[in-house]
Amino acid sequence: MLAFFDLDNTLIDRRGGLEDWARGFARSRRLPGGSESVICERLRERAYPADFVHLREAFGLADDPGDLWREYVDGVARSARCLPGAREGLEALRAAGWTLGITTNGAGDIQRAKLAATGLASHFDGICVSEEIGVRKPAYEHFDAAAALCGVRLSAGGWMVGDNPDTDMGGASAAGLRAVWVANGREWASGPREPDAVVQSVAEAIELLREVKG
């Protein structure tokens, strides 16, 4: 059985890691009050090197944008933390014979740095990052590429676990996968596809998958 997992705010706490990094960055540059909020707002959904061209100009920094990007990658990777039950649950799924893949939008270097720093990379048969393949979720082609990286065919079916109604749940619909939405305390409001199951945490999602396999 195949299961894809989103990375940010599904398996790891991206929001907390970003906020930690932004506080430290603002202190190190002695930026004015409110700078952390500006940084987090700019990088809230996703971060790319071009964002640091903007932030450099916004704060009048002398740093090269490429250096700022590398500082961000290193700092956020150090701040990355697995959400409770993620690592242990993935180990249990692999032991039960599941094929596991990562499907994530974003830049390859930062996403892979977070996977390496948290020790999650070794739990997956394939890691599919949108920048590396040139296609973002929710496109069918993203999931097709992810399945190929896992050594399986998407047409065989499987599951998608994620927190985003559009990219994860919508992507599951495009790919013909069953969908588990990780609510993280939210109520389902709208999206291109109703999830097959709603859970509050990735630990609950993994337990659900273990019961399905059993």
N, C-alpha and C positions, 0 to 999 in steps of 0.2 A: 504494500500500500504506500502511496505517495502523499507526503504532506509538505506544503510550502509554508514558510514563515516569513512575515515582514520582520524587519530588524528594529527600527526606531519606535520606541514607545509600545512595542509588542514584546520583544525579548530584552531590550535594554532601555534604561531611563534616559532618553535623549534630552528631555526638558531639563531634568535636574543637572545633567552633565553640562549642558549649554549655559545654564545660569551660573554654575560654579566657575566655568571658564570666563564668562563675561565679567564676573565680579573681580577675579584675579587680574584680568587684562586691564580693566578700568583703573584698578589700583596701581598696576605697574606703570601705566602711562599718565597717572595723575589726571585722569579725565574728570570733567565736571559732573556734578550730581545729575542723575537721570541717564547717564551714558549707558549703563547696563541695560536699561529698558530699550534704548534705541538699538543696541547691538542685538539683543534677543529678538526684537521685532523683525529686524532685517534677516536674521538667520533662523527664524522660528520654524519654518516649513522645511527648508533645505539650505545648504551652504555650498557655494562654489567659489573658485578663486576670484571670479569677477566681483563678488560681493565685497571683497577686501580692497578693491579699487575704490568702490563707493565709500566704505568706512574710512579709508585713509583720507579721502577728500573731506568727508563730513567732519572729522575730528582734527584735520590739519596735521596729520602725522607725517614724519619724515621717512618712516620705514618703507622699504620696497614692498609692494602688494604681495609679491611671491613669498617674501619672508613672513609677512603677516599670515598668509595662508598656511605655511608650514608650522608656524607657532600655534595656530588654531588646531591643525590636525594632531600635533603632538599633545597639546593640552587637553583637548576633548577626549582623545583616546585614553589619557591617564585618568580622566574623570568618569569614564564610562563604567556603568555598573549594571550587572544583570538584574532583571526584575526577579522577585522571589519565586523560586521553584523552576526557573527556566532551565538552568544547566542540568539539574537532576532529572527533570522531566524529559529533556532531550535524550539523555543517556538511557532512560527507561524505554523510550520509543525505539531507539536504535537496537536495544537488546531484544525488543519484541519483533524486530524484522522490518521496521518502517524504512522507507527511503525518504531522506529529508533534504530539503533545499531552501536556500534563502532567496527571496525575491525582494529587491529593495531599489528604490529610486535614490539617486545621489551620485556623488563623485566617487570614483573607485578608491582613491587613496584613503579618504576619511572613513568610508564604510569598512574597508578591509582593516584599517588600523583599529577600529573599534572591535571588530570580530577577533583580532589577534590579542588585543589587550584584555578582553574579557574571557579569553580561552574558549570561545564558542566555535571558532572556525572548524576545528577538528570534528565537530558533531555533525557536519553536513557533507552530503555526497556531492553537492554542487552549490555554488554561490553565484548568483546572477545580479549584477549591478548595472543599472540603466546606462550610466555613462560608458561603460565598457562594451556594451552591445549596441548602443545607439537607439534603444527603444525603451520608453518608460511604461510602467504600469499606468493605466489598466489595459494596455494593448495586448491582444492575444499573442503577438509575436514575442513579447517579453516572457510570457509563461512558456511558450513553446521552446524558447532558447533555454530557459531554466530547466525544463524537463530534459533536454538534450544534455545539459551539463551534468545532470544527475544520472545519465545513462538509461533513461526510460522514455517512453512515448507519452505525450500529453493526452492522447486519445484514450489511454487506459484509465483515465480519471484519477481522482484523489481529492485532497482538501487544501484550502487556503485559510491560514490563520493570520489575522491582522487587525489593526485598530482604525484604519481609514475607510469610511464608507464608500468613497469614490474609487480610490486606487486599489484597495484590497478587495472589498466586496464586489465592486464593479468589475475588477479584474477577474475574480473568480467566475463571474457570470460569463465574461468573454471567453474564458478558457474552458468552460464546461466543468468546473470544479465545485464541490460543496464548500460552504463558507462558514467560518466561525469568526464572529466579531468580538474582539476584546474591548469591552466598553470602558474600562478604567473609570467607572463611576458615572458614566454618561447614560442618557436615555437615547434609544434609537429614534431618530427623527425622520431622516430621509436618506435616500441613496438610490443608485440605479438598480439595486437588487437587495431584497430582504435577505438577511443571513439565515442560514439553516439553523444556527444556534447562536445565542448571545450569552457570553460569560463575562465575568468581571476582571479576570486576570489570565495571563498565559498559563499559569499552573492549572487553572480550571479547564482551559482549552485542551491542554495535553491530557488531562485525566479523561476528558470526553473522548479524545481520539483513542486512548488505550481501551476504553470500553467498546468502541466501535470495532477495533481490531479483534478484540476478544470475542 
